[in-house]
């Protein structure tokens, strides 16, 4: 009777152990499945991080290329501005020089004009003397002094010729003075135009310098943005590697747990079947 009771207890423990192993195996498989699911999520995260990294690398490379292009353009714009500025300064200097020369020529024209007026006065004075000599010669002729009268007449005619030459010289000198004044004004106009062109070039060079600074600033911003994007790509690569490694480990561990749980469950089923068969005997 005692032996039969011990056999019944052993059969009951065997059945209980089988059921416990089945439950433990099922739980182990469930935990392993969850571990594998977590590994799959990590692998998906790694895949997404790789995409982010690739996009960040492409964006960073593009921004750095654009930054280099912008820096090149900024440098060239600055060089052009420097050349234009130098040309503008030369134009202003030449224009000022032409203005001074034009003023000098007009001043000389005014001086020549004053000289021509003096020649006119001298010619008129000589003409008056020639007339006076001619009148005195006529009076000497009336007074029956033919030698003196002829002398005075000749001197009067000579003075008259000199007066005519003097007045003709006045005419030519006056024309020369007018031409010099006109030339001076022309030179001054040319100088003023040259100064205006120089100032315009200097203004253009300043605008070019300002534009160069703006482009250079844009280049710096693009370069900084490109570096940030490359750093982001590096971080994304690290995340992808870590997530991939974790995911692979979790899947492997989960698969091992599922396998172990399946073995435990099968062992429990075997024990339960054996316990049932023994109870049925």
C-alpha positions in Angstrom: 0.0 0.0 0.0 2.9 2.4 0.9 4.6 1.4 -2.4 1.6 2.3 -4.4 1.3 5.6 -2.7 4.9 6.5 -3.4 4.4 5.6 -7.1 1.4 7.8 -7.3 3.3 10.7 -5.7 6.2 10.2 -8.1 3.8 10.2 -11.1 2.1 13.4 -9.8 5.5 15.1 -9.4 6.5 14.0 -12.8 3.3 15.4 -14.3 3.8 18.6 -12.3 7.4 18.9 -13.4 6.4 18.3 -17.0 3.7 21.0 -16.9 6.2 23.4 -15.2 8.8 22.8 -17.9 6.2 23.3 -20.6 5.2 26.6 -19.0 8.8 27.6 -18.5 9.6 26.6 -22.1 6.7 28.6 -23.4 7.7 31.6 -21.4 11.3 31.3 -22.5 10.1 31.2 -26.2 7.9 34.2 -25.6 10.8 36.1 -24.0 13.0 35.1 -26.9 10.5 36.2 -29.4 10.3 39.6 -27.7 14.1 39.8 -27.7 14.1 39.0 -31.4 11.4 41.6 -32.0 13.5 44.2 -30.2 16.5 43.1 -32.3 14.4 43.7 -35.5 13.4 47.1 -34.2 17.1 47.9 -33.6 18.0 46.8 -37.1 15.2 49.0 -38.5 16.6 51.9 -36.4 20.1 51.1 -37.8 18.7 51.2 -41.3 17.0 54.5 -40.7 20.2 55.9 -39.2 22.1 54.8 -42.3 19.6 56.7 -44.5 20.0 59.8 -42.3 23.8 59.4 -42.4 23.8 59.1 -46.2 21.5 62.1 -46.7 23.6 64.1 -44.2 26.9 63.2 -46.1 25.3 64.2 -49.4 24.0 67.5 -48.0 27.3 68.2 -46.2 29.4 67.5 -49.3 27.1 69.7 -51.3 27.2 72.6 -48.8 31.0 72.4 -48.6 31.3 72.4 -52.4 29.0 75.4 -52.5 31.0 77.1 -49.8 34.2 76.6 -51.8 32.5 78.0 -54.9 31.2 81.0 -53.0 34.6 81.6 -51.5 36.2 81.6 -55.0 33.5 84.0 -56.3 34.0 86.3 -53.3 37.8 86.4 -53.9 37.3 87.1 -57.6 34.7 89.9 -56.9 37.1 91.4 -54.4 40.0 91.3 -57.0 37.8 92.9 -59.6 36.7 95.6 -57.1 40.4 96.3 -56.3 41.2 96.7 -60.0 38.2 99.0 -60.6 39.1 101.0 -57.5 42.6 101.5 -58.7 41.4 102.6 -62.1 38.9 105.0 -60.5 41.6 106.6 -58.4 43.8 107.0 -61.6 40.8 108.6 -63.4 40.2 111.0 -60.6 43.9 112.0 -60.4 44.0 112.5 -64.2 40.7 114.4 -64.1 42.0 116.8 -61.4 45.2 117.3 -63.4 43.2 118.1 -66.5 41.0 120.5 -64.6 44.1 122.3 -63.3 45.6 122.4 -66.8 42.3 123.6 -68.3 42.2 126.4 -65.7 45.8 127.3 -66.6 45.0 127.5 -70.3 41.9 129.6 -69.7 44.0 131.9 -67.5 46.6 132.2 -70.2 43.8 133.0 -72.7 42.7 135.8 -70.4 46.2 137.1 -70.2 46.6 137.0 -74.0 43.2 138.8 -74.3 44.5 141.6 -72.1 47.6 141.8 -74.2 45.6 142.1 -77.4 43.6 145.0 -75.9 46.9 146.8 -75.2 48.0 146.2 -78.8 44.7 147.7 -79.9 45.2 150.8 -77.8 48.8 151.1 -79.1 47.6 150.8 -82.7 44.9 153.4 -82.2 47.4 155.7 -80.5 49.8 155.2 -83.5 46.9 155.9 -85.9 46.2 159.2 -84.1 49.9 160.2 -84.3 49.9 159.4 -88.0 46.9 161.6 -88.5 48.4 164.4 -86.5 51.7 164.2 -88.6 49.7 164.2 -91.8 47.8 167.4 -90.6 51.0 169.1 -89.6 52.5 168.1 -93.0 49.6 169.7 -94.7 50.1 172.9 -92.7 53.8 172.9 -93.6 52.9 172.6 -97.2 50.6 175.6 -97.0 53.4 177.5 -95.3 55.7 176.7 -98.3 57.9 174.3 -96.4 57.9 171.3 -98.9 60.8 169.4 -97.3 59.2 169.3 -93.9 55.8 168.7 -95.4 57.1 165.6 -97.3 59.0 164.4 -94.2 55.9 164.6 -92.1 53.7 163.0 -94.7 56.1 160.0 -95.0 56.3 159.6 -91.3 52.6 159.8 -91.0 52.1 157.1 -93.7 54.7 154.9 -91.9 53.0 155.3 -88.6 49.7 154.6 -90.2 51.1 151.3 -91.6 52.5 150.4 -88.2 49.1 151.2 -86.6 47.3 149.0 -89.2 49.8 146.1 -88.5 49.2 146.6 -84.7 45.5 146.4 -85.1 45.8 143.3 -87.3 47.9 141.7 -84.6 45.3 142.6 -82.1 42.7 140.7 -84.2 44.9 137.6 -84.4 45.8 137.8 -80.8 42.2 138.1 -79.8 41.3 135.1 -81.9 44.2 133.2 -80.2 42.9 134.2 -76.7 39.4 133.0 -77.6 40.8 129.7 -78.9 42.9 129.3 -75.7 39.8 130.0 -73.5 37.7 127.5 -75.5 40.5 124.9 -75.3 40.8 125.5 -71.6 37.0 124.9 -71.1 37.2 121.8 -73.3 40.1 120.4 -71.2 38.2 121.3 -68.0 35.1 119.4 -69.3 37.2 116.4 -70.1 38.7 116.6 -66.7 35.3 116.8 -65.0 34.1 113.8 -67.0 37.2 111.9 -66.0 36.6 112.7 -62.4 33.0 111.6 -62.7 34.1 108.3 -64.3 36.6 107.8 -61.5 34.0 108.4 -58.8 31.7 106.0 -60.5 34.4 103.3 -60.6 35.2 103.9 -57.0 31.5 103.5 -56.1 31.4 100.3 -58.2 34.5 99.0 -56.4 32.8 99.7 -53.0 29.7 97.9 -54.1 31.9 95.0 -55.3 33.7 94.9 -51.9 30.4 94.8 -50.0 29.1 92.1 -52.3 32.3 90.1 -51.8 31.8 90.3 -48.0 28.3 89.1 -48.3 29.3 86.2 -50.5 32.2 85.4 -48.1 29.8 85.4 -45.2 27.5 83.0 -47.1 30.5 80.8 -47.8 31.3 80.6 -44.1 27.7 79.8 -43.3 27.6 77.0 -45.9 30.9 75.6 -44.7 29.7 75.6 -41.1 26.5 74.0 -42.1 28.4 71.4 -44.2 30.6 70.5 -41.2 27.5 70.2 -39.0 25.9 67.8 -41.5 29.0 65.7 -41.7 29.1 65.5 -37.9 25.5 64.5 -38.0 26.4 61.8 -40.5 29.1 60.5 -38.3 26.8 60.4 -35.3 24.2 58.6 -37.4 26.8 56.1 -38.5 27.8 55.4 -34.9 24.1 55.0 -34.0 23.6 52.7 -36.9 26.6 50.5 -36.0 25.5 50.4 -32.4 21.9 49.6 -33.2 22.9 47.0 -35.8 25.3 45.3 -33.3 22.6 45.4 -30.6 19.9 44.1 -33.0 22.0 41.2 -34.2 22.9 40.3 -30.6 19.3 40.5 -29.5 18.1 38.4 -32.4 20.8 35.8 -31.7 20.0 35.8 -28.0 16.3 35.7 -28.7 16.7 32.8 -31.2 18.8 31.0 -28.6 16.1 31.6 -26.0 13.4 30.4 -28.4 15.4 27.3 -29.1 16.0 26.7 -25.4 12.4 27.3 -24.6 11.3 25.0 -27.3 13.6 22.3 -25.9 12.3 22.8 -22.4 8.7 22.7 -23.6 9.3 19.6 -25.6 11.0 18.0 -22.6 8.0 19.0 -20.4 5.6 17.5 -22.9 7.6 14.3 -22.9 7.5 14.2 -19.1 3.8 15.0 -19.1 3.1 12.3 -21.6 5.1 9.8 -19.6 3.3 10.8 -16.4 -0.1 10.4 -18.1 0.9 7.0 -19.4 2.0 5.9 -16.0 -1.2 7.1 -14.4 -3.2 5.2 -17.0 -1.5 1.9 -16.2 
